[in-house]
Amino acid sequence: MVNLKGVVVKEIKGQNKILLSTEAGLVDVVFKNPLELNNVKKLSLINVYREKSFLKSFYEVREDSLISYYPGFLVEAEEIDVDIFETLFALFTGSALKASYEKEIFLAIRDIKTSEQFKYLKERLPKDVKAKFSFRPYVFNTTYGFFVKDALSFGKFPVVFEGNDTKGVIQALSTNQDQYLVMSSTGTFDKRTITAPNRKKIVDKRNQFVFAIYHFFDFLEKFLNEENPHYKNCRFLLDEKESLASYILRFLKDLRNTRKFVKKVLEASNESIEGLKLYNQKIEGYEVEANIKDNEFNLKKDAPVVILEKPPFSMKVFGVVKEVDFKTIKILTDYNTASADSVVPLKTMERSIKGIVKLKEKQSLLKDFLIHSAPLPPLPSLDYTPKELISANPIFAIIKGDFGTGKKHLIGEFIRDFPSKKVIIYSKNVYASLYEVFGNLVCNDINSITDYYDDIFYFDKEILYEDLLNLASFTENLIVFTYPTTSVPFEEEVKNTNLRLLNEVFGFDKSIYNFVSKFFKLSASSKLELNELKIVNKNNISKEFIPIINPEKVVQFVRILGSTTFNKNKFNEQEGEFTVELISNFLKSGVERSSLEVIVPYERQKAYINELLKEAHIDDVAVKEVFEAVQKPVVIINFVDEGDLPPVFKDNFNLSFAITRGRNKVVLVGSPRIEKLLLH
């Protein structure tokens, strides 16, 4: 018997036969029983028989053979331990699947960590028995297509905690074992032998789940019945397939891509994977601290990563970034590593459909409007001001305004005027700057929304229909805040009733307005002259900085002949050093630290300036990437790149957003080439 893996080139149903493209070439595969592949294209055939005919050889799939759909998609044991619909809705809504205790058992038995739950096991088992336990943070098998987290073994046998038989079978299959052990809470073992029907049941369950991931609506048509607890929600998705299918299928594609990336990292040799190099590692238990020379991947706090070990070690350890700055990184790991060499960021899910799959549960005018274009009830007055409109329970409304026209101010007034209302602000692109103002009222992840709200404010530079649908499950009133250049779904339908434009800029000086207007169209007007910046200690300023700090010069460009380091996540030493000197002189002049902000296009420049500020003993001066920034009296912008605008500033919207964070004064720091691009 042999194993085959390949792509179905042709399916000959009348003959129960397929033409399979494998690494060795095209082969004929004949099925003993009627063929039912459900349009699946990638297969792993396990324990098939090679036969010869008069003209050529072929392969036969018999009763004891196994077929695994899309073996490159690694399925976790917890995902097929329950009903497939339960697993799907857990993935859709970001809910946790079944907990696994094998890691905790191992840590307790080997005296690595204390555990009240498994304290008895530690005390009961003799030392020589404890020594026979081993642990791996993961096991994977691309023939069957399984991924097992927290793989505990006793000698050669996989071990699982009682009630976790599915994981036991999968771990055994993935390590080519026929038996596994079940450990009870009292420390006794029960040996289980995997039977052929049991093996087939597990693989068939996996196939059903994978079929749902790759062919979701076909899966619903085939397996959905009225007894299913998710019947109403799934029936709704089928009935509204024309409106909702693209968003669900894009989510599932995103899920597949993240799994494929994990598989790629796990399969590759450590030497062949491009990672962020670690130096002078300090490893204490489950925490790795190391020096870094670059952060090309722009790793941020809480980013999921894989640590690769130095040769001759080959383990890969999952973890999350705890801290990262200009020189060092700290990572919390799932398992202790012997010698960390480099770190690779993992792909994360970009899409959410939590609200979409739960829309059936909410009967609302907002849902009917978004899905079926049902008319909104008329408002008592068409002359409402923007503030009055959002206070009138409008169901759906749009507020548009340029930078500095008071969108955040309107939200703040609403929250103050209606303290009893339950409100949340949702944003992806400008989450960080909103969080600076509104704190925990802001969220950037649909999956983190669990309650029902009186009002949800969706504030962003890009408004997505799928996000409107997601949010509709959690409110009756959805108010969009955005910019005049942004196209909003349903804008035409509500432009005469539920759309308001903010027409006056009062967030920054008219000189800043005039400068930005040269390269970005602003629809609001500005007459505001802000003279709030006071220089009270002019004599303390270094002579060469007096013309730059002069408050009468509202927008200035300072030429710096600097050079960039690194290719993607860059920093410019000369611009950073000048910026810190400029900050020091602003402070000497009497400008408050809280009035200053530095905006940079790269995380690396942010980390570098923060390091310089720390060395200069300057605290509480904000250094932000573009969409982290909030309005301050004085903003200093670093361009970092020498010959061209950095990618984030090639979008005039982003550049304008950064410049208009300054209320009274903006200092642009860059090369002569950047000055030419901006001013000419």
C-alpha positions as CSV (number, residue, x, y, z in Angstrom):
1,M,0.0,0.0,0.0
2,V,1.1,3.5,-0.8
3,N,0.1,7.1,-0.2
4,L,-0.7,9.6,-3.0
5,K,-1.1,13.4,-2.9
6,G,-2.2,15.6,-5.8
7,V,-4.7,17.6,-7.7
8,V,-7.7,16.2,-9.5
9,V,-7.3,17.0,-13.2
10,K,-10.4,15.0,-14.4
11,E,-13.2,13.2,-12.8
12,I,-14.8,10.3,-14.7
13,K,-17.9,9.6,-12.7
14,G,-19.3,6.8,-14.8
15,Q,-16.2,4.8,-14.2
16,N,-15.5,5.9,-10.6
17,K,-12.2,7.1,-11.8
18,I,-10.1,10.3,-11.6
19,L,-6.9,11.5,-13.2
20,L,-4.6,12.8,-10.4
21,S,-1.7,15.1,-11.0
22,T,1.1,14.2,-8.5
23,E,4.7,15.2,-8.1
24,A,5.6,12.0,-10.0
25,G,3.2,12.9,-12.9
26,L,-0.3,12.0,-13.9
27,V,-1.8,8.8,-12.5
28,D,-5.1,7.0,-12.8
29,V,-7.0,6.4,-9.5
30,V,-9.9,4.0,-9.4
31,F,-12.5,4.0,-6.6
32,K,-13.9,0.6,-5.4
33,N,-17.1,2.4,-4.2
34,P,-19.2,5.1,-6.0
35,L,-17.2,8.3,-6.2
36,E,-18.4,11.4,-4.3
37,L,-15.7,14.1,-4.1
38,N,-18.1,17.1,-3.9
39,N,-16.0,19.1,-6.4
40,V,-12.9,18.9,-4.1
41,K,-9.7,19.3,-6.2
42,K,-6.8,18.5,-3.8
43,L,-6.6,15.1,-2.3
44,S,-4.4,12.9,-0.1
45,L,-5.1,9.2,-0.7
46,I,-3.8,7.0,2.2
47,N,-3.3,3.3,1.9
48,V,-4.1,2.8,-1.7
49,Y,-3.2,-0.2,-3.8
50,R,-1.0,-0.1,-6.9
51,E,-2.4,-2.4,-9.6
52,K,-1.4,-3.3,-13.1
53,S,-3.6,-3.6,-16.2
54,F,-2.7,-4.8,-19.6
55,L,-1.7,-1.4,-20.8
56,K,-0.5,0.5,-17.7
57,S,-0.6,0.6,-13.9
58,F,-3.2,2.4,-11.8
59,Y,-4.1,2.9,-8.2
60,E,-7.1,1.6,-6.4
61,V,-8.9,3.1,-3.4
62,R,-10.5,0.3,-1.4
63,E,-12.5,-0.1,1.9
64,D,-9.4,0.3,4.1
65,S,-8.1,3.3,2.1
66,L,-8.6,6.9,3.4
67,I,-9.3,10.1,1.5
68,S,-8.3,13.4,2.9
69,Y,-9.6,16.6,1.4
70,Y,-7.2,19.5,0.9
71,P,-4.4,18.0,3.1
72,G,-2.5,21.3,3.1
73,F,-5.2,22.9,5.2
74,L,-4.2,21.9,8.7
75,V,-7.2,21.1,11.0
76,E,-6.9,21.3,14.7
77,A,-8.3,18.4,16.9
78,E,-10.7,20.8,18.7
79,E,-12.3,21.8,15.4
80,I,-13.7,18.4,14.7
81,D,-14.4,17.4,18.3
82,V,-17.9,18.9,18.1
83,D,-20.5,19.4,15.5
84,I,-19.1,21.1,12.4
85,F,-21.7,23.9,12.6
86,E,-20.6,24.6,16.2
87,T,-17.0,24.9,15.0
88,L,-17.9,27.1,12.0
89,F,-19.9,29.5,14.2
90,A,-17.0,29.6,16.7
91,L,-14.6,30.6,13.9
92,F,-17.1,33.1,12.5
93,T,-17.7,34.8,15.9
94,G,-14.1,34.5,17.3
95,S,-15.3,32.2,20.1
96,A,-12.9,29.8,21.9
97,L,-13.1,26.1,21.1
98,K,-12.5,23.2,23.5
99,A,-9.8,23.8,26.2
100,S,-6.8,21.5,26.2
101,Y,-5.0,20.6,29.5
102,E,-2.1,18.5,28.3
103,K,0.4,21.3,28.5
104,E,-0.7,22.1,32.1
105,I,-0.4,18.4,33.0
106,F,3.2,18.3,31.7
107,L,4.3,21.5,33.5
108,A,2.8,20.2,36.8
109,I,4.3,16.7,36.5
110,R,7.7,18.0,35.6
111,D,7.7,20.7,38.4
112,I,8.0,23.5,35.8
113,K,4.9,25.4,37.0
114,T,2.5,24.9,39.8
115,S,-1.1,23.9,39.0
116,E,-3.8,23.5,41.6
117,Q,-5.9,21.5,39.1
118,F,-3.2,18.9,38.6
119,K,-1.4,19.1,41.9
120,Y,-2.5,15.6,42.7
121,L,-0.8,14.1,39.7
122,K,2.5,15.7,40.6
123,E,2.3,14.2,44.1
124,R,1.1,10.8,43.1
125,L,3.4,9.9,40.2
126,P,6.9,8.5,41.1
127,K,10.0,10.4,39.8
128,D,10.9,7.7,37.3
129,V,7.4,7.8,35.8
130,K,7.4,11.6,35.6
131,A,10.7,11.4,33.6
132,K,9.0,9.4,30.8
133,F,6.7,12.2,29.9
134,S,7.7,14.4,27.0
135,F,6.0,17.4,25.4
136,R,6.0,19.2,22.1
137,P,4.2,22.5,21.5
138,Y,2.8,21.1,18.3
139,V,2.6,18.1,16.0
140,F,1.5,18.4,12.3
141,N,0.9,15.9,9.5
142,T,0.3,17.0,5.9
143,T,-0.8,13.5,4.7
144,Y,-3.9,13.5,6.9
145,G,-3.9,17.3,7.2
146,F,-3.9,17.7,11.0
147,F,-2.3,20.1,13.5
148,V,-2.1,19.2,17.2
149,K,-1.3,21.8,19.8
150,D,0.3,20.8,23.1
151,A,1.3,17.2,22.3
152,L,2.0,15.2,25.4
153,S,3.6,11.8,25.2
154,F,4.5,9.0,27.6
155,G,7.3,7.1,26.0
156,K,6.1,6.5,22.5
157,F,2.4,6.8,23.3
158,P,0.5,10.0,22.8
159,V,-1.3,11.1,26.0
160,V,-4.5,13.1,26.3
161,F,-6.6,14.1,29.3
162,E,-9.9,12.3,29.9
163,G,-12.7,13.4,27.5
164,N,-10.2,14.3,24.8
165,D,-10.3,11.2,22.7
166,T,-10.5,13.0,19.3
167,K,-7.2,14.7,20.0
168,G,-5.7,11.3,21.1
169,V,-6.7,9.7,17.8
170,I,-5.4,12.6,15.7
171,Q,-2.1,12.8,17.6
172,A,-1.7,9.1,17.1
173,L,-2.4,9.3,13.4
174,S,-0.1,12.3,13.0
175,T,2.8,10.4,14.6
176,N,2.1,7.1,13.0
177,Q,0.9,5.3,16.2
178,D,-1.9,2.8,16.5
179,Q,-2.5,3.5,20.2
180,Y,-2.8,6.4,22.6
181,L,-3.3,6.8,26.4
182,V,-6.0,8.6,28.2
183,M,-5.0,10.0,31.6
184,S,-7.6,10.5,34.3
185,S,-7.6,13.2,37.0
186,T,-6.4,10.6,39.5
187,G,-3.3,9.7,37.3
188,T,-4.5,6.3,36.0
189,F,-4.0,5.4,32.3
190,D,-6.4,3.8,29.9
191,K,-4.8,2.5,26.6
192,R,-6.9,2.9,23.5
193,T,-6.3,1.2,20.2
194,I,-7.3,3.0,17.0
195,T,-9.7,0.8,14.9
196,A,-10.2,1.2,11.2
197,P,-13.7,2.5,11.6
198,N,-12.5,5.0,14.2
199,R,-9.7,6.2,11.9
200,K,-12.2,6.6,9.0
201,K,-14.7,8.4,11.2
202,I,-12.1,11.0,12.2
203,V,-10.9,11.5,8.6
204,D,-14.5,11.8,7.3
205,K,-15.3,14.4,10.0
206,R,-12.2,16.3,9.0
207,N,-13.3,16.1,5.3
208,Q,-16.8,17.5,6.2
209,F,-15.2,20.4,8.0
210,V,-12.7,21.2,5.2
211,F,-15.5,20.9,2.7
212,A,-17.4,23.6,4.6
213,I,-14.3,25.8,4.6
214,Y,-13.7,25.5,0.9
215,H,-17.3,25.2,-0.3
216,F,-19.4,26.8,2.4
217,F,-22.7,27.3,0.6
218,D,-22.5,23.8,-1.0
219,F,-22.0,22.5,2.5
220,L,-25.1,24.2,3.7
221,E,-27.2,22.9,0.9
222,K,-25.9,19.4,1.5
223,F,-25.9,19.1,5.4
224,L,-28.2,21.8,6.8
225,N,-31.5,20.5,8.4
226,E,-34.2,22.0,10.6
227,E,-33.0,20.1,13.7
228,N,-29.7,22.0,13.6
229,P,-29.5,24.7,16.4
230,H,-28.0,27.1,13.9
231,Y,-30.6,26.4,11.3
232,K,-32.2,29.9,11.3
233,N,-28.9,31.7,11.0
234,C,-27.7,29.4,8.3
235,R,-31.0,29.5,6.4
236,F,-30.8,33.3,6.5
237,L,-27.3,33.1,5.0
238,L,-28.5,30.9,2.2
239,D,-31.6,33.0,1.6
240,E,-29.4,36.2,1.5
241,K,-26.6,34.5,-0.4
242,E,-26.7,37.1,-3.2
243,S,-26.0,39.9,-0.7
244,L,-23.7,38.2,1.8
245,A,-21.8,35.4,0.0
246,S,-18.8,37.5,-1.1
247,Y,-18.1,38.6,2.5
248,I,-18.3,35.1,3.9
249,L,-16.2,33.6,1.2
250,R,-13.6,36.3,1.5
251,F,-13.4,35.6,5.3
252,L,-12.9,31.8,4.6
253,K,-10.2,32.6,2.0
254,D,-8.5,34.7,4.6
255,L,-8.7,31.8,7.1
256,R,-7.2,29.5,4.5
257,N,-4.4,31.9,3.8
258,T,-3.4,32.2,7.5
259,R,-3.4,28.4,7.9
260,K,-1.3,28.0,4.7
261,F,1.3,30.5,6.1
262,V,1.6,28.5,9.3
263,K,2.0,25.3,7.4
264,K,4.7,27.0,5.2
265,V,6.6,28.1,8.3
266,L,6.3,24.7,10.0
267,E,7.4,22.7,6.9
268,A,10.4,24.9,5.9
269,S,13.9,24.5,7.4
270,N,14.8,27.2,9.9
271,E,17.7,28.3,7.7
272,S,15.4,28.9,4.7
273,I,12.9,31.2,6.5
274,E,13.4,34.9,6.5
275,G,13.1,36.2,10.0
276,L,14.1,39.0,12.3
277,K,17.6,38.1,13.8
278,L,18.0,38.0,17.5
279,Y,21.2,38.7,19.4
280,N,22.4,38.2,23.0
281,Q,19.3,36.3,24.0
282,K,18.3,36.0,27.6
283,I,15.9,33.1,28.0
284,E,14.0,32.7,31.3
285,G,11.3,30.0,31.2
286,Y,8.7,31.2,28.7
287,E,10.1,34.6,28.0
288,V,12.8,35.5,25.5
289,E,14.5,38.9,25.6
290,A,17.0,39.7,22.8
291,N,18.7,42.6,21.0
292,I,17.6,43.4,17.5
293,K,19.4,45.4,14.8
294,D,16.4,46.0,12.7
295,N,12.6,45.6,12.8
296,E,11.9,45.3,9.1
297,F,8.7,43.4,9.8
298,N,7.4,46.3,11.9
299,L,6.5,44.0,14.8
300,K,4.2,45.6,17.3
301,K,3.1,44.6,20.8
302,D,0.8,41.5,20.9
303,A,1.8,40.5,17.4
304,P,1.8,36.6,17.0
305,V,5.2,35.2,16.0
306,V,7.2,32.0,15.7
307,I,10.7,31.8,17.2
308,L,13.2,29.8,15.2
309,E,16.0,28.0,17.0
310,K,19.7,28.1,16.1
311,P,21.1,25.1,14.3
312,P,21.6,22.3,15.2
313,F,18.3,22.8,17.0
314,S,15.3,23.0,14.7
315,M,12.3,23.6,17.0
316,K,9.8,26.4,16.1
317,V,8.1,28.0,19.1
318,F,4.9,30.1,19.0
319,G,4.6,33.3,21.0
320,V,3.5,36.9,21.1
321,V,5.5,40.1,21.3
322,K,5.4,41.5,24.8
323,E,7.6,44.6,24.2
324,V,9.6,46.0,21.3
325,D,11.8,49.1,21.1
326,F,14.7,50.4,19.2
327,K,17.2,47.9,20.5
328,T,15.4,45.0,22.2
329,I,12.4,42.7,21.9
330,K,10.6,40.6,24.5
331,I,8.5,37.6,23.5
332,L,6.3,35.4,25.6
333,T,6.4,31.8,24.3
334,D,4.1,28.8,24.4
335,Y,7.1,26.6,25.3
336,N,10.7,27.1,26.4
337,T,13.3,27.4,23.7
338,A,16.9,26.3,24.0
339,S,18.5,28.9,21.7
340,A,16.4,31.5,19.9
341,D,17.9,32.6,16.6
342,S,15.2,34.7,14.8
343,V,11.5,35.5,14.9
344,V,8.9,35.4,12.1
345,P,5.6,37.3,12.3
346,L,2.5,35.2,11.6
347,K,-0.3,36.2,9.3
348,T,-3.4,37.3,11.2
349,M,-7.0,37.4,10.2
350,E,-7.9,40.7,8.5
351,R,-11.7,40.1,8.1
352,S,-14.6,39.5,10.4
353,I,-18.1,38.2,9.8
354,K,-19.2,37.9,13.4
355,G,-22.1,40.4,13.0
356,I,-23.1,39.1,9.5
357,V,-23.7,35.6,10.6
358,K,-25.8,36.8,13.6
359,L,-27.9,39.2,11.6
360,K,-30.9,36.8,11.7
361,E,-31.0,37.2,15.4
362,K,-31.9,40.9,15.2
363,Q,-35.1,42.2,13.7
364,S,-34.4,45.8,13.0
365,L,-35.1,48.7,10.6
366,L,-31.3,49.1,10.2
367,K,-30.9,45.6,9.0
368,D,-33.8,45.9,6.5
369,F,-32.3,49.1,5.2
370,L,-28.8,47.7,4.7
371,I,-29.8,44.4,3.2
372,H,-33.1,45.1,1.4
373,S,-32.9,48.9,0.9
374,A,-36.1,49.3,2.9
375,P,-36.8,53.0,3.3
376,L,-35.9,54.7,6.6
377,P,-38.7,56.2,8.7
378,P,-38.9,60.0,8.1
379,L,-37.3,62.3,10.7
380,P,-39.5,65.0,12.3
381,S,-37.3,67.7,10.7
382,L,-35.1,67.9,7.6
383,D,-33.4,71.0,9.1
384,Y,-31.6,69.2,11.9
385,T,-28.1,70.3,12.6
386,P,-25.5,67.5,12.6
387,K,-25.7,67.4,16.4
388,E,-29.5,67.2,16.4
389,L,-29.4,64.5,13.6
390,I,-27.3,62.1,15.5
391,S,-29.4,62.7,18.7
392,A,-32.6,61.9,16.9
393,N,-32.2,58.1,16.7
394,P,-31.8,58.3,12.9
395,I,-31.2,54.5,12.4
396,F,-28.6,55.4,9.7
397,A,-26.8,58.7,9.2
398,I,-23.7,60.1,7.6
399,I,-21.6,63.0,8.9
400,K,-18.9,64.2,6.6
401,G,-16.2,66.8,7.3
402,D,-12.7,67.7,6.4
403,F,-9.8,67.6,8.9
404,G,-10.4,69.9,11.8
405,T,-14.2,70.4,11.3
406,G,-15.1,68.9,14.6
407,K,-16.2,65.3,14.0
408,K,-14.6,64.1,17.2
409,H,-16.0,67.1,19.0
410,L,-19.6,66.1,17.9
411,I,-19.1,62.6,19.3
412,G,-17.8,64.0,22.5
413,E,-20.7,66.4,22.9
414,F,-23.2,63.5,22.3
415,I,-21.5,61.4,24.9
416,R,-21.6,64.2,27.4
417,D,-25.3,65.1,26.6
418,F,-26.5,61.5,26.8
419,P,-24.5,59.9,29.6
420,S,-27.0,57.1,30.1
421,K,-26.7,55.9,26.5
422,K,-24.6,52.9,25.7
423,V,-22.2,54.0,22.9
424,I,-19.2,52.5,21.1
425,I,-16.9,54.0,18.4
426,Y,-15.6,51.6,15.8
427,S,-12.6,52.3,13.6
428,K,-9.8,50.4,11.8
429,N,-7.6,53.0,10.3
430,V,-7.8,55.8,12.8
431,Y,-8.4,53.7,15.9
432,A,-5.3,54.8,17.7
433,S,-6.0,58.5,17.4
434,L,-9.6,58.0,18.5
435,Y,-8.4,55.9,21.5
436,E,-6.3,58.9,22.6
437,V,-9.5,60.9,22.9
438,F,-12.2,58.4,23.9
439,G,-10.3,55.6,25.5
440,N,-12.1,52.3,26.0
441,L,-15.2,53.5,24.1
442,V,-13.2,52.8,20.9
443,C,-12.7,49.4,19.3
444,N,-11.1,48.1,16.1
445,D,-12.2,44.5,16.1
446,I,-15.8,43.3,15.4
447,N,-15.0,40.2,17.4
448,S,-14.5,42.2,20.6
449,I,-18.1,43.6,20.4
450,T,-20.3,41.5,22.6
451,D,-23.1,43.9,23.8
452,Y,-26.0,45.7,22.2
453,Y,-25.5,49.5,21.9
454,D,-27.9,52.4,21.7
455,D,-25.6,54.0,19.1
456,I,-22.5,52.9,17.2
457,F,-20.3,55.6,15.6
458,Y,-18.3,54.2,12.7
459,F,-15.4,56.7,12.2
460,D,-12.9,56.0,9.4
461,K,-11.3,57.1,6.2
462,E,-12.8,54.1,4.4
463,I,-16.3,52.9,5.0
464,L,-17.0,49.2,4.1
465,Y,-20.4,47.7,3.5
466,E,-19.3,44.5,5.2
467,D,-18.5,46.5,8.3
468,L,-21.9,48.2,8.2
469,L,-23.5,44.7,8.1
470,N,-21.4,43.5,10.9
471,L,-22.2,46.5,13.1
472,A,-25.9,46.2,12.4
473,S,-26.1,43.2,14.6
474,F,-25.2,45.3,17.6
475,T,-27.2,48.5,17.3
476,E,-30.4,50.1,16.0
477,N,-28.6,53.4,15.3
478,L,-25.5,53.5,13.1
479,I,-23.9,56.9,12.5
480,V,-21.0,57.1,10.0
481,F,-18.3,59.8,10.5
482,T,-15.9,60.2,7.6
483,Y,-14.4,62.7,5.1
484,P,-15.9,64.4,2.0
485,T,-13.6,62.4,-0.3
486,T,-14.8,59.0,1.1
487,S,-17.6,57.2,-0.8
488,V,-20.1,55.7,1.7
489,P,-22.6,52.9,0.9
490,F,-26.2,54.3,0.7
491,E,-24.9,57.9,0.5
492,E,-27.2,58.6,-2.5
493,E,-30.2,57.1,-0.7
494,V,-29.9,59.4,2.4
495,K,-28.2,62.5,1.0
496,N,-31.3,64.6,1.2
497,T,-32.3,63.5,4.7
498,N,-29.7,61.8,6.8
499,L,-26.4,63.2,5.4
500,R,-24.8,66.3,6.9
501,L,-21.6,68.2,5.8
502,L,-19.4,70.1,8.3
503,N,-18.4,73.2,6.4
504,E,-16.1,75.1,8.6
505,V,-12.6,74.3,9.8
506,F,-11.8,75.3,13.4
507,G,-9.2,72.8,14.3
508,F,-6.1,74.4,12.9
509,D,-4.7,77.7,11.6
510,K,-5.7,79.0,8.2
511,S,-2.1,79.0,7.1
512,I,-2.0,75.2,7.6
513,Y,-5.3,75.0,5.7
514,N,-3.9,77.0,2.8
515,F,-0.7,74.8,2.7
516,V,-2.7,71.5,2.6
517,S,-5.1,72.9,0.0
518,K,-2.2,73.0,-2.5
519,F,-2.2,69.2,-2.9
520,F,-5.5,68.0,-1.3
521,K,-9.0,69.3,-2.0
522,L,-10.7,70.7,1.1
523,S,-14.4,71.5,0.8
524,A,-14.8,73.3,4.2
525,S,-13.8,76.9,4.6
526,S,-11.3,78.3,7.1
527,K,-10.8,81.8,8.4
528,L,-9.3,80.8,11.7
529,E,-6.1,82.5,12.9
530,L,-4.7,80.7,16.0
531,N,-2.3,82.7,18.0
532,E,-2.1,80.3,21.0
533,L,1.6,79.4,20.7
534,K,3.6,81.6,23.1
535,I,7.4,81.8,23.2
536,V,8.1,83.1,26.7
537,N,11.8,82.4,27.0
538,K,13.3,83.5,23.6
539,N,16.7,84.1,25.1
540,N,17.0,80.4,26.0
541,I,16.8,79.2,22.4
542,S,19.9,78.4,20.4
543,K,20.5,81.0,17.8
544,E,20.0,78.7,14.8
545,F,16.6,77.5,16.1
546,I,15.1,81.0,16.6
547,P,13.8,81.3,12.9
548,I,12.3,77.7,13.1
549,I,10.6,78.2,16.5
550,N,9.2,81.6,15.4
551,P,5.4,81.2,16.0
552,E,4.6,83.6,13.1
553,K,5.9,81.1,10.6
554,V,3.1,78.6,10.8
555,V,4.3,76.0,8.2
556,Q,8.1,75.6,7.7
557,F,10.3,73.1,5.9
558,V,13.7,72.3,7.3
559,R,16.2,70.7,5.0
560,I,18.2,67.9,6.5
561,L,20.9,66.0,4.5
562,G,20.3,62.7,6.1
563,S,20.5,59.0,5.1
564,T,18.1,56.2,5.7
565,T,19.0,52.8,7.2
566,F,17.1,49.6,6.2
567,N,14.8,49.0,3.3
568,K,11.2,48.7,4.6
569,N,10.9,49.8,8.2
570,K,13.4,52.7,8.0
571,F,15.0,55.3,10.2
572,N,17.1,58.4,9.5
573,E,19.6,59.3,12.2
574,Q,20.2,62.9,11.1
575,E,16.4,63.8,11.0
576,G,15.9,62.1,14.3
577,E,18.8,63.9,16.0
578,F,17.7,67.3,14.6
579,T,14.1,66.6,15.7
580,V,15.2,66.0,19.3
581,E,17.4,69.2,19.3
582,L,14.4,71.1,18.0
583,I,12.1,69.6,20.7
584,S,14.7,70.6,23.3
585,N,14.7,74.2,22.1
586,F,10.9,74.3,22.0
587,L,10.9,73.3,25.7
588,K,13.6,75.9,26.5
589,S,11.4,78.5,24.9
590,G,8.6,77.7,27.3
591,V,6.4,75.4,25.1
592,E,4.8,72.7,27.2
593,R,5.8,69.1,26.5
594,S,2.1,68.1,26.1
595,S,1.9,70.7,23.3
596,L,4.4,68.9,21.1
597,E,4.0,65.9,18.8
598,V,6.3,64.2,16.3
599,I,4.8,62.3,13.4
600,V,6.8,59.7,11.5
601,P,6.1,57.3,8.6
602,Y,7.9,54.3,10.1
603,E,7.8,52.5,13.4
604,R,11.7,52.3,13.3
605,Q,12.0,56.1,13.2
606,K,9.5,56.3,16.1
607,A,11.6,53.9,18.2
608,Y,14.8,55.8,17.3
609,I,13.4,59.2,18.3
610,N,12.0,57.7,21.6
611,E,15.4,56.3,22.3
612,L,17.1,59.7,21.7
613,L,14.5,61.4,23.9
614,K,15.1,59.0,26.6
615,E,18.9,59.6,26.4
616,A,18.2,63.4,26.6
617,H,15.9,62.9,29.6
618,I,12.9,64.3,27.8
619,D,9.6,62.7,28.9
620,D,6.0,63.1,27.8
621,V,6.6,64.2,24.2
622,A,4.4,62.2,21.9
623,V,6.0,60.4,19.0
624,K,3.4,58.8,16.7
625,E,3.0,57.0,13.4
626,V,0.5,58.8,11.1
627,F,-2.8,57.4,12.2
628,E,-1.8,57.3,15.9
629,A,-1.5,61.1,15.9
630,V,-3.9,63.5,17.5
631,Q,-4.1,67.3,17.2
632,K,-1.4,69.2,19.1
633,P,-0.4,72.9,19.0
634,V,3.0,72.0,17.5
635,V,3.6,69.1,15.2
636,I,7.0,68.1,13.7
637,I,6.9,65.7,10.8
638,N,9.9,63.5,9.8
639,F,9.9,62.2,6.2
640,V,12.9,59.9,6.7
641,D,13.2,58.9,3.0
642,E,15.8,60.8,1.0
643,G,14.7,60.7,-2.6
644,D,10.9,60.2,-2.6
645,L,8.0,60.4,-0.3
646,P,7.6,57.3,2.0
647,P,4.7,55.1,0.9
648,V,2.3,56.3,3.6
649,F,2.7,59.9,2.5
650,K,2.3,59.2,-1.3
651,D,-1.4,59.1,-0.4
652,N,-2.3,62.8,-0.2
653,F,-5.0,62.0,2.3
654,N,-2.5,60.6,4.7
655,L,-0.1,63.4,4.2
656,S,-2.9,66.0,4.8
657,F,-4.1,64.1,7.9
658,A,-0.6,64.3,9.4
659,I,0.0,68.0,8.6
660,T,-3.4,69.0,10.0
661,R,-2.6,67.4,13.4
662,G,-0.8,70.7,14.0
663,R,-3.1,73.4,15.4
664,N,-0.7,76.4,15.5
665,K,2.5,75.3,13.9
666,V,3.9,72.5,11.6
667,V,7.6,71.9,11.1
668,L,8.4,69.6,8.1
669,V,11.8,67.9,8.4
670,G,13.2,66.2,5.3
671,S,15.7,66.2,2.4
672,P,15.9,68.9,-0.3
673,R,14.3,66.4,-2.7
674,I,11.3,66.0,-0.4
675,E,10.9,69.8,-0.1
676,K,10.8,70.1,-3.9
677,L,8.1,67.4,-4.1
678,L,6.0,69.1,-1.5
679,L,6.4,72.8,-2.4
680,H,6.7,72.7,-6.1
